[in-house]
């Protein structure tokens, strides 16, 4: 199982980024896909999650952040707008197998750095 996150980088305050995560989990339909972030010196924080049918949940600002998934491409996205310096963190994608009944995210990507700075 592999989760490959990409799309991070340096962006100015007020800018936008879209993160992508390509997942090799099978079947993709059985997995809730999530994004988490961890800033230096902070605990990991839930950002957003999306199920197969598009049901979404957010742990952070749902006005500025939007999660989506392309089931045909086994990919999940995180659109981030109006970015603030406090959004600076390593962003991780994760997968939770709903067929197992587990509430844990059992698979994690390697993380992609997002830095918001002028």
C-alpha positions as CSV (number, residue, x, y, z in Angstrom):
1,X,0.0,0.0,0.0
2,X,1.4,3.4,-1.0
3,X,0.1,6.9,-0.5
4,X,2.0,9.5,-2.5
5,X,1.4,13.1,-1.5
6,X,2.5,16.0,-3.6
7,X,1.8,19.6,-4.3
8,X,3.3,21.3,-1.3
9,X,5.6,24.3,-1.5
10,X,6.2,27.9,-0.5
11,X,3.3,30.2,-0.9
12,X,2.7,33.8,0.2
13,X,-0.1,34.6,2.7
14,X,-3.4,34.8,0.9
15,X,-2.2,32.3,-1.8
16,X,-3.6,28.9,-2.7
17,X,-2.3,25.4,-3.1
18,X,-3.8,22.1,-4.1
19,X,-2.3,19.0,-2.6
20,X,-2.8,15.6,-4.2
21,X,-2.5,12.1,-2.9
22,X,-2.4,9.1,-5.1
23,X,-3.4,5.9,-3.3
24,X,-2.7,2.3,-4.2
25,X,-5.2,1.0,-1.7
26,X,-7.7,-1.5,-3.1
27,X,-10.5,-1.2,-3.5
28,X,-10.4,2.6,-3.3
29,X,-14.1,2.6,-2.6
30,X,-13.6,0.9,0.7
31,X,-11.4,3.7,2.0
32,X,-12.1,7.0,3.7
33,X,-9.3,9.3,2.7
34,X,-8.1,12.0,5.0
35,X,-5.6,14.9,5.3
36,X,-3.8,15.7,8.5
37,X,-1.1,18.2,9.3
38,X,1.6,18.7,11.8
39,X,3.4,21.9,12.5
40,X,6.8,22.0,14.2
41,X,6.4,21.5,17.9
42,X,2.7,20.7,17.6
43,X,0.6,17.6,17.6
44,X,-0.8,16.1,14.4
45,X,-4.1,17.8,13.5
46,X,-7.0,16.4,11.5
47,X,-7.7,18.6,8.5
48,X,-10.4,16.9,6.5
49,X,-11.8,13.5,5.3
50,X,-13.9,12.3,2.5
51,X,-15.7,9.0,1.9
52,X,-16.4,7.2,-1.4
53,X,-19.7,8.9,-1.9
54,X,-18.3,12.3,-1.2
55,X,-19.4,12.8,2.4
56,X,-17.0,15.2,4.0
57,X,-15.8,16.2,7.4
58,X,-13.5,19.0,8.4
59,X,-11.3,19.6,11.4
60,X,-10.1,23.0,10.3
61,X,-11.5,25.9,8.3
62,X,-14.0,24.4,5.8
63,X,-14.4,27.8,4.2
64,X,-10.8,28.0,3.1
65,X,-10.1,24.3,2.7
66,X,-11.9,21.8,0.4
67,X,-11.3,18.1,0.1
68,X,-12.3,16.1,-2.9
69,X,-11.6,12.8,-4.5
70,X,-11.4,11.3,-8.0
71,X,-12.4,7.7,-7.6
72,X,-11.4,6.8,-11.1
73,X,-7.8,8.0,-10.4
74,X,-7.6,6.8,-6.8
75,X,-6.6,10.3,-5.8
76,X,-7.7,12.7,-3.1
77,X,-7.1,16.4,-3.2
78,X,-7.0,19.2,-0.7
79,X,-7.6,22.7,-2.1
80,X,-6.3,25.3,0.2
81,X,-7.2,29.0,-0.3
82,X,-6.4,32.2,1.5
83,X,-3.5,30.5,3.2
84,X,-2.2,31.9,6.5
85,X,1.3,31.5,8.1
86,X,-0.4,29.3,10.7
87,X,-1.2,26.8,8.0
88,X,2.5,26.1,7.7
89,X,3.0,22.4,8.4
90,X,3.7,19.0,6.9
91,X,0.5,17.7,5.4
92,X,-0.1,14.0,5.4
93,X,-2.7,12.0,3.5
94,X,-4.1,8.9,5.1
95,X,-6.5,6.0,4.4
96,X,-9.0,4.3,6.6
97,X,-10.4,0.9,5.6
98,X,-14.1,1.0,6.3
99,X,-14.5,-2.7,5.4
100,X,-12.5,-3.6,8.5
101,X,-14.7,-1.6,10.8
102,X,-11.7,0.2,12.2
103,X,-11.8,3.9,13.1
104,X,-8.1,4.2,12.7
105,X,-6.2,5.5,9.7
106,X,-4.0,2.5,8.9
107,X,-2.1,3.9,6.0
108,X,-0.1,7.1,5.8
109,X,1.7,9.0,3.1
110,X,5.2,10.5,3.5
111,X,4.0,14.1,3.9
112,X,4.4,17.2,1.9
113,X,5.6,20.5,3.3
114,X,3.5,23.6,3.0
115,X,5.1,26.8,4.0
116,X,3.2,30.1,4.1
117,X,5.5,33.0,4.3
118,X,6.2,36.3,2.6
